[in-house]
C-alpha cells in the first residue's frame, strides 16, 4: 500500500508521486487495476479552479484531509471523477486521477467499458477511469491506504524523471495556465489536451 505520509505533502509532489502507482478496485465483475499515467493537482484556498477554493462544504469536506482518501464527485450531470486527497489534515488539496493503463485481465474491464475500441482507451480520461473501476458517490471518503478498502492505492517505484511531462490542466477556465498536470510520456492512455471554457460557476476538477 502507498503510505499516507507520502501524500501528506503539497499537491505537486503528491501528484508526481502518484504517477506509476496502481489503483485497484473490487467490482461486481472482478478486481480491476490500472497504473496511473496521468494526474492533475488542485490545491485549496489559493487555487480558483479547486472545489475547495471558497471553503469547506458538505460536498468537498473530504478534500480537507487526512491525506490518502478518495474524493468522488459528479460532473456535467453524467460522470463521476475520482481524486486522492493530500496535504496535512485540515488543509484542502487533492489530485485528480485522469488516466490509467489496465493491469488486470481485460475481460472484466471490457464488461464495464464495452464501447472502448482499444485497451488503451479503457481508462483514458477521468470519467472513463472512474467508470472502469466502478467508482460512484458511495465511494467518497474511502481510505485508499487501507488494505481492506474496496478501492486501494498500491505503491510502485516512482516514474523516471525523464519520462514525466507537465503541462496546463485540462478543461478548467480558472488558473488553467498552471502546469499542474503530470503524465507519463509515451503512454497511449494519456487523455488528449482540451483547454477549458469560461464558466460562470467557479470550481474545477477537484
C-alpha positions in Angstrom: 0.0 0.0 0.0 1.1 3.6 -0.6 2.0 5.1 2.8 -0.3 8.0 3.8 2.8 10.1 4.7 3.8 10.2 1.0 0.6 12.0 0.3 0.6 14.4 3.3 2.6 16.9 1.3 1.9 19.7 -1.2 -0.3 18.7 -4.2 2.6 19.0 -6.7 4.9 16.4 -5.2 1.9 14.3 -4.3 0.8 14.3 -8.0 4.3 13.4 -9.1 4.4 10.5 -6.6 1.1 9.1 -7.8 2.3 8.6 -11.3 3.1 4.9 -11.8 1.2 3.8 -8.7 -1.6 1.2 -9.0 -5.2 1.9 -8.3 -7.3 -1.2 -7.9 -11.0 -1.7 -7.1 -13.1 -4.8 -6.3 -16.1 -4.6 -8.6 -19.1 -6.9 -9.4 -17.1 -8.1 -12.4 -13.9 -8.8 -10.6 -10.9 -6.8 -9.4 -9.8 -4.2 -11.9 -6.5 -2.4 -11.6 -4.8 0.4 -13.5 -1.4 2.0 -13.5 -1.8 5.8 -13.1 -0.3 7.6 -16.1 -1.9 11.0 -15.9 -2.9 13.1 -12.8 -3.7 16.7 -12.1 -3.1 18.7 -8.9 -5.6 21.0 -7.2 -4.8 23.0 -4.1 -7.2 24.8 -1.8 -7.8 28.5 -1.0 -5.2 29.8 -3.4 -6.4 27.7 -6.4 -9.6 29.2 -8.1 -10.0 26.0 -10.1 -10.4 23.9 -7.0 -13.7 22.8 -5.5 -12.3 23.9 -2.1 -11.5 27.4 -3.2 -14.4 29.0 -1.4 -14.1 26.9 1.7 -15.4 23.8 3.2 -18.8 22.4 2.3 -20.6 19.1 2.7 -19.6 18.2 -0.9 -15.9 18.9 -0.6 -15.3 18.0 3.1 -13.1 15.0 2.2 -10.6 17.4 0.5 -9.7 18.8 3.9 -8.0 15.7 4.9 -6.5 13.5 6.1 -4.4 12.5 3.1 -4.9 9.3 1.2 -8.7 9.3 1.0 -10.9 9.1 -2.1 -12.8 12.2 -3.2 -15.5 11.4 -5.7 -17.8 14.0 -7.4 -20.4 14.1 -10.1 -19.8 16.3 -13.1 -21.9 17.5 -16.1 -24.8 15.5 -14.7 -23.5 12.3 -16.1 -19.9 11.4 -15.0 -18.1 10.6 -11.8 -14.4 11.7 -11.3 -12.1 10.5 -8.6 -9.3 12.2 -6.6 -6.8 11.4 -4.0 -6.6 13.8 -1.0 -3.2 15.1 0.0 -1.6 17.8 2.2 -2.0 17.8 6.0 -5.2 17.2 7.9 -7.4 20.3 7.8 -5.7 21.8 4.7 -7.6 21.2 1.4 -5.9 19.6 -1.6 -6.4 16.7 -4.0 -5.0 15.1 -7.1 -7.4 14.2 -9.9 -6.7 10.8 -11.4 -7.0 11.4 -15.1 -5.9 8.2 -16.8 -4.6 4.7 -16.3 -3.2 1.7 -18.1 -5.1 -1.5 -17.5 -3.0 -4.1 -15.5 -5.6 -6.8 -14.9 -7.5 -9.2 -17.2 -9.2 -7.2 -19.9 -12.3 -9.4 -19.6 -13.9 -7.7 -16.6 -12.7 -4.3 -17.9 -14.4 -4.9 -21.2 -17.7 -5.8 -19.4 -17.5 -2.4 -17.6 -16.4 -0.4 -20.7 -17.9 -2.2 -23.7 -17.6 0.8 -26.0 -13.8 1.2 -25.7 -12.2 0.4 -29.0 -8.7 -0.3 -27.6 -7.4 -1.4 -24.2 -5.6 2.0 -24.1 -9.0 3.7 -24.1 -10.5 1.8 -21.2 -9.3 4.4 -18.6 -8.3 7.2 -20.8 -9.8 10.3 -19.1 -11.1 10.8 -15.6 -14.7 9.8 -16.3 -13.7 6.6 -18.0 -11.2 5.7 -15.3 -13.9 6.1 -12.6 -16.4 4.1 -14.7 -13.9 1.3 -15.3 -13.3 1.0 -11.5 -17.0 1.3 -10.7 -16.4 4.5 -8.6 -19.5 6.4 -7.5 -20.5 8.9 -4.9 -20.9 6.0 -2.4 -17.1 5.5 -2.5 -16.5 9.1 -1.5 -14.3 9.1 1.7 -12.9 5.6 1.3 -9.4 5.2 2.8 -7.1 4.2 -0.2 -4.3 3.3 2.2 -6.4 0.6 4.0 -5.8 -2.9 2.6 -9.4 -3.9 3.4 -10.9 -1.0 1.4 -12.9 -1.8 -1.7 -10.6 0.7 -3.5 -6.8 0.6 -2.8 -3.8 2.6 -3.9 -0.6 0.5 -4.2 2.9 1.9 -4.1 5.2 1.4 -7.1 8.6 2.8 -7.9 8.4 6.5 -9.0 8.3 7.0 -12.7 11.8 8.0 -14.0 12.2 11.8 -14.3 12.9 11.7 -18.0 9.5 10.2 -18.7 7.5 12.7 -16.7 5.9 15.6 -18.6 4.0 18.6 -17.2 1.5 21.0 -18.8 -1.7 23.0 -18.3 -4.7 21.5 -16.6 -7.5 20.2 -18.8 -11.0 21.6 -19.1 -10.7 24.4 -16.4 -11.2 28.1 -17.1 -9.6 29.5 -13.9 -5.8 29.2 -13.4 -5.7 26.9 -16.5 -2.2 28.0 -17.3 -0.7 26.4 -14.3 1.4 23.4 -15.3 -0.1 21.1 -12.7 -1.0 18.2 -14.9 1.6 15.4 -14.9 1.7 12.5 -17.3 3.9 9.6 -18.4 5.5 10.3 -21.8 4.6 7.8 -24.5 1.6 6.2 -22.8 -1.3 5.7 -25.2 -3.7 6.0 -22.2 -2.9 9.7 -21.6 -6.0 11.8 -22.4 -5.9 14.5 -25.1 -5.4 18.1 -24.0 -8.5 20.3 -24.2 -8.4 23.9 -22.9 -11.3 24.9 -20.7 -14.1 27.4 -21.4 -15.1 30.3 -19.4 -17.9 29.3 -17.0 -20.0 31.4 -14.6 -19.7 28.8 -11.9 -16.3 28.5 -10.3 -14.7 25.3 -9.3 -12.7 22.9 -11.5 -11.8 19.3 -11.2 -11.0 18.9 -7.5 
